[in-house]
Amino acid sequence: MDTNFSDDFLVKGKFSIKKTSTEYKGKLTKEEGTQLLIQEKEKLRDLQERLYSDGSKSILVVLQAMDAAGKDSLIEHVFGGVNPQGCNVTSFKTPSAKEYTHDFLWRHYLALPQKGMIGIFNRSHYENVLVCKVHPEYNLSEKTWKSVKDFDTTFWENRYESIRNFEKHLAQNGTTIVKIFLNVSKGEQKKRLLDRINQAEKNWKFSTADLPERALFDKYMECYETAINETAKDDAPWYVLPADNKWFARVAAIQIIIDTLEKMNLKYPTLSKEEKAGLQEAKKQLESE
């Protein structure tokens, strides 16, 4: 039975989105995957505690996907068992007026996890080479550029370079980065959007703004392919998960995160002889009360 997927979905070499399946076609069943997820959540909780107590490193999980690909539910099911004191989730929406007065990476710096923490970006700095590439006019809100004509090949090359440098800097200073793209098909997205309309309890999830973006699905896929190829590095790897089956994407994601944490060589703090002696003295005092 296939039960370890970390290496299977790591982007190695040239990435082609058309050649990448959105469906899991292995032998693991949904029932087996559900049980496996429960087991892996126990491992993740233990590793999070070790990360927190070690206090010298952090991990940043970047989640990117099209609408209805399952980002929110993945966060809920994968990280639902960890200690909330050691985990921060930031969902990046349209920049505020204040955020537009800074460079495009500024707000992401502010949301980075401190040492000992797990940080999760629900959408991220990659929106600047995804939605802002599909809609280049959005970049004019930065007030640095005069016309959409400014957004030429050099402009986008500079954006990718800024992202690579940003992630390299984080990796060199104690933050391990894991980037996950939930690869959902256009057909599955249609099904999920219809579910949001047809099921009353899901109506709140649907936005009419989703439809114009869906019409640009193929353009977004081109932008994802380019962004992944431009920024898949050893110190900031990309994992592309088949997301038509939500249960499988969750299992694969948690295993990737667990494997990453295990490779970080996290350790519980060790006490000095003096500190251990102090513990024994404290023990004596407590027992003598």
C-alpha positions, 0 to 999 in steps of 0.5 A, a space after each residue: 500500500 502506498 503510504 509515503 508521498 513526500 518524494 512523489 510530488 516534489 517538483 524536480 527539473 522542468 515542471 509541466 502542468 499539462 503533464 501533471 495529474 489532478 487525480 490520485 491514482 494509487 492504491 490507498 483507499 479513502 477509508 485507509 487515508 482517513 485512518 492514516 491522517 489520524 495517525 499522522 496528526 499525532 506525529 505532527 503534534 509531537 513534532 510541533 512540540 519539539 519545534 516549539 521547545 527547540 526554539 531555534 527554527 521555524 517552518 513556513 507552509 505556503 499554500 496556493 491553489 485556485 478557488 475551491 481547491 480545498 486550501 481552507 479545509 486542508 488547513 483545518 484537517 491537517 493542523 486541527 490537532 496541533 497546539 494553537 499557541 505554536 501555529 499561525 495562519 495568515 490569509 492574504 487578500 487584496 492589499 490594503 491602502 497601507 500595504 500598497 504604500 510598501 513593497 509587495 513583500 512587506 506584508 509577508 515579512 510581517 506575517 512570518 513565523 517566529 522561531 519555534 512556530 509553524 506559519 501557514 500562508 493561505 495564499 501568499 507572496 505568489 499572488 503577485 506573480 499569479 493574479 497580478 500577472 493575469 490582471 497586470 493592471 492591479 500592479 498600478 495600485 503600488 503607484 510605482 508604475 505609470 502604465 500596464 506597458 511597464 509590466 514587461 518580461 523584465 518586470 516579471 523576471 525581477 518579481 521572480 528574482 525578488 521572491 527567490 531572494 526573499 525565500 533564500 534569505 529566510 532559509 539562511 536564517 532559520 525558516 524552512 519553507 514548504 510550498 504546496 500547490 493544490 492542483 485541481 481540475 477545471 471540472 472538479 472546480 465546477 462541481 465544487 462551485 455548484 455544490 456551494 450553490 446547491 447546498 444551503 449550508 455552503 452558500 456563504 462560500 460562493 462569490 459571483 467574483 469566482 466566475 470571471 476568475 474561472 473563465 481565466 482558468 487556463 491563463 492561471 495554469 500558465 502562470 502557476 507553471 511559470 512561477 513554479 519553474 522560476 522558484 522551485 529551489 532546494 531551499 524552497 521546494 514546490 510540491 504539486 499535489 493532485 487535489 481532485 480528491 480532498 482526502 488524499 491531498 490532506 494525507 500527502 500534505 501532512 506527510 510532506 510537512 512531517 518529513 520536513 520537520 523530521 529533517 530539521 533535526 529538532 531537539 528538546 533542550 538539555 539541562 546543564 548539571 547545575 540546572 539538573 541539580 536545581 530540579 532535584 532540589 526543587 523536587 525535595 522541597 515540593 515533596 517535603 511540603 
